[in-house]
Amino acid sequence: MNIIIDLGNVWDALSALGTIGAVGLSLWLATRDEKVDFSVSLSSALGIRDNSIDNLPYLIIESLNKSKFPLTIEEVGFCIDKKDAKKLTVIDHSYLIEGSDKIPQKVEPLETAKYVFEQDKVIELAKKIWGENIEIRAYVRDTTKKTHYSKKIKS
């Protein structure tokens, strides 16, 4: 009894699987670096102006671009919830303290954009919109229309 094993089709099948695996791996590698990643922090500080000594409280929004490509910030503001439609958007540059970055602002990879506000003005506006004893968070929206949020702070 003669048994003949034909391995020609097995090698073709392994070759096809290898090709499919290589294409899948290259697509995964190509898309994994394209994620938009902004880190947004909200903090408070006293008397930070260079030209004068003051004890006014300030709110500082810092946005670190952790992506591997530049991003442009097109909107900065405050909200109480990520899903809340009511946002306190900074449209007017008069709310920003001199020395803050402009809006829109291009932020290179691993660079930070900083926005400084008088805390009393922001809290006053927030109380008009949302009421007393609230926790606010900062948000930054980039040109990809993705919104990035900070952790909440008590107003």
Helices and strands as residue ranges (DSSP letters): H 8-32, E 38-46, E 57-65, E 71-79, E 88-89, G 93-95, E 105-107, E 112-118, H 119-130, E 135-142, E 147-149, E 153-154
